[in-house]
């Protein structure tokens, strides 16, 4: 029996994982790059019943080239009275003053990967959005660049647009029954 | 549709739909924007059969500084801890040779209380555990001394004391004659406060 050695994408990129590509190695930002963290918090209590479906909370500033290693989302679940409130997590462009257009509101959660906020749960609910904590999540998500996540979600991007974006949370299915809610996002990235 | 902003844009975590009118936005501390994440892991293995671990025994896990910002604490265990065994996670002064006392008597469970280590755990994130004392909204992104102010009754720092501390685990509810050969792995993700 012949033992075969296969190589990961840190060694081989020509489609044949049995051979090393001369000079091939993982991109610098996924091969020993410093890991960084951005933490954003927002208390919607004061917004109260004014919060509506489709509203957007801009949580953290990122760039389209950033690689998301892990994305954690916590909420105290105080979206009182709702039956099945959800949180969508996606991107909006920065624009001139963090007023830019939507990239896609449902990238890390949304279609097939909704984060369901238990409206009766006063304790913090913590989700690792880049794993199977969220339906549709997968370890395959970890390490992709933000624009690649957007492309996976259907945004027409074939290369890095080199833009400044905002990571956004959009509460959904809450109309008429929201009184409070604290949101926390911790994004580990390179 | 209304857009609200987090404290990354406002400097306050209270939601607002208004940014500064001059087109600028407040930049929050670099600690919470792009600070490098650091990593430590410790392993405690084969606690001696001749001296079983008893309630109140302390595991010194990591040397830290009072300005460090804990991001994740992951606890992994395997048998043979007894089923009821728990661990509190708190902070002690370094002392001369990692022999200092708790920073305050109430700091024994400053970061997490009653972490169940009596069953096999795989990377339980004690900072996110609903039973943990840490509150993600209030505490995530804060330095240890600031968390101490929030969580330790009777302790109050007006500024960073710039002390060397140890992150410690205190064993509780072992029961019986104690435990031998217990083992535990703890991983810490943290960053340094940047002013």
HADDOCK unambig.tbl for C-alpha pairs under 7 A between the chains (distance, minus, plus):
assign (segid A and resid 34 and name CA) (segid B and resid 36 and name CA) 6.10 0.50 0.50
assign (segid A and resid 35 and name CA) (segid B and resid 36 and name CA) 5.58 0.50 0.50
assign (segid A and resid 35 and name CA) (segid B and resid 37 and name CA) 5.21 0.50 0.50
assign (segid A and resid 36 and name CA) (segid B and resid 34 and name CA) 5.34 0.50 0.50
assign (segid A and resid 36 and name CA) (segid B and resid 35 and name CA) 5.34 0.50 0.50
assign (segid A and resid 36 and name CA) (segid B and resid 36 and name CA) 4.36 0.50 0.50
assign (segid A and resid 36 and name CA) (segid B and resid 37 and name CA) 5.08 0.50 0.50
assign (segid A and resid 37 and name CA) (segid B and resid 32 and name CA) 6.53 0.50 0.50
assign (segid A and resid 37 and name CA) (segid B and resid 33 and name CA) 6.42 0.50 0.50
assign (segid A and resid 37 and name CA) (segid B and resid 34 and name CA) 5.47 0.50 0.50
assign (segid A and resid 37 and name CA) (segid B and resid 35 and name CA) 5.91 0.50 0.50
assign (segid A and resid 37 and name CA) (segid B and resid 36 and name CA) 6.75 0.50 0.50
assign (segid A and resid 37 and name CA) (segid B and resid 37 and name CA) 6.44 0.50 0.50
assign (segid A and resid 38 and name CA) (segid B and resid 32 and name CA) 5.03 0.50 0.50
assign (segid A and resid 38 and name CA) (segid B and resid 33 and name CA) 4.37 0.50 0.50
assign (segid A and resid 38 and name CA) (segid B and resid 34 and name CA) 5.72 0.50 0.50
assign (segid A and resid 39 and name CA) (segid B and resid 32 and name CA) 5.13 0.50 0.50
assign (segid A and resid 39 and name CA) (segid B and resid 33 and name CA) 6.51 0.50 0.50
assign (segid A and resid 39 and name CA) (segid B and resid 141 and name CA) 6.87 0.50 0.50
assign (segid A and resid 40 and name CA) (segid B and resid 6 and name CA) 5.88 0.50 0.50
assign (segid A and resid 40 and name CA) (segid B and resid 7 and name CA) 6.03 0.50 0.50
assign (segid A and resid 40 and name CA) (segid B and resid 8 and name CA) 5.61 0.50 0.50
assign (segid A and resid 41 and name CA) (segid B and resid 6 and name CA) 5.29 0.50 0.50
assign (segid A and resid 41 and name CA) (segid B and resid 7 and name CA) 5.67 0.50 0.50
assign (segid A and resid 41 and name CA) (segid B and resid 13 and name CA) 5.56 0.50 0.50
assign (segid A and resid 41 and name CA) (segid B and resid 137 and name CA) 6.53 0.50 0.50
assign (segid A and resid 42 and name CA) (segid B and resid 6 and name CA) 4.53 0.50 0.50
assign (segid A and resid 42 and name CA) (segid B and resid 7 and name CA) 6.32 0.50 0.50
assign (segid A and resid 42 and name CA) (segid B and resid 13 and name CA) 4.71 0.50 0.50
assign (segid A and resid 42 and name CA) (segid B and resid 14 and name CA) 5.88 0.50 0.50
assign (segid A and resid 42 and name CA) (segid B and resid 15 and name CA) 5.53 0.50 0.50
assign (segid A and resid 43 and name CA) (segid B and resid 13 and name CA) 5.68 0.50 0.50
assign (segid A and resid 43 and name CA) (segid B and resid 14 and name CA) 4.86 0.50 0.50
assign (segid A and resid 43 and name CA) (segid B and resid 15 and name CA) 5.37 0.50 0.50
assign (segid A and resid 44 and name CA) (segid B and resid 14 and name CA) 6.72 0.50 0.50
assign (segid A and resid 44 and name CA) (segid B and resid 15 and name CA) 5.31 0.50 0.50
assign (segid A and resid 46 and name CA) (segid B and resid 15 and name CA) 6.96 0.50 0.50
assign (segid A and resid 47 and name CA) (segid B and resid 15 and name CA) 6.98 0.50 0.50
assign (segid A and resid 54 and name CA) (segid B and resid 1 and name CA) 5.83 0.50 0.50
assign (segid A and resid 55 and name CA) (segid B and resid 1 and name CA) 4.92 0.50 0.50
assign (segid A and resid 55 and name CA) (segid B and resid 2 and name CA) 4.92 0.50 0.50
assign (segid A and resid 55 and name CA) (segid B and resid 3 and name CA) 5.85 0.50 0.50
assign (segid A and resid 56 and name CA) (segid B and resid 2 and name CA) 6.36 0.50 0.50
assign (segid A and resid 56 and name CA) (segid B and resid 3 and name CA) 4.74 0.50 0.50
assign (segid A and resid 56 and name CA) (segid B and resid 4 and name CA) 6.12 0.50 0.50
assign (segid A and resid 57 and name CA) (segid B and resid 3 and name CA) 5.71 0.50 0.50
assign (segid A and resid 57 and name CA) (segid B and resid 4 and name CA) 4.57 0.50 0.50
assign (segid A and resid 57 and name CA) (segid B and resid 5 and name CA) 5.48 0.50 0.50
assign (segid A and resid 57 and name CA) (segid B and resid 6 and name CA) 6.90 0.50 0.50
assign (segid A and resid 58 and name CA) (segid B and resid 4 and name CA) 6.17 0.50 0.50
assign (segid A and resid 58 and name CA) (segid B and resid 5 and name CA) 4.88 0.50 0.50
assign (segid A and resid 58 and name CA) (segid B and resid 6 and name CA) 6.03 0.50 0.50
assign (segid A and resid 59 and name CA) (segid B and resid 5 and name CA) 6.35 0.50 0.50
assign (segid A and resid 59 and name CA) (segid B and resid 6 and name CA) 4.91 0.50 0.50
assign (segid A and resid 59 and name CA) (segid B and resid 8 and name CA) 6.64 0.50 0.50
assign (segid A and resid 60 and name CA) (segid B and resid 8 and name CA) 5.87 0.50 0.50
assign (segid A and resid 97 and name CA) (segid B and resid 23 and name CA) 6.00 0.50 0.50
assign (segid A and resid 123 and name CA) (segid B and resid 130 and name CA) 5.96 0.50 0.50
assign (segid A and resid 124 and name CA) (segid B and resid 130 and name CA) 5.83 0.50 0.50
assign (segid A and resid 126 and name CA) (segid B and resid 128 and name CA) 6.14 0.50 0.50
assign (segid A and resid 184 and name CA) (segid B and resid 136 and name CA) 6.92 0.50 0.50
assign (segid A and resid 184 and name CA) (segid B and resid 137 and name CA) 6.06 0.50 0.50
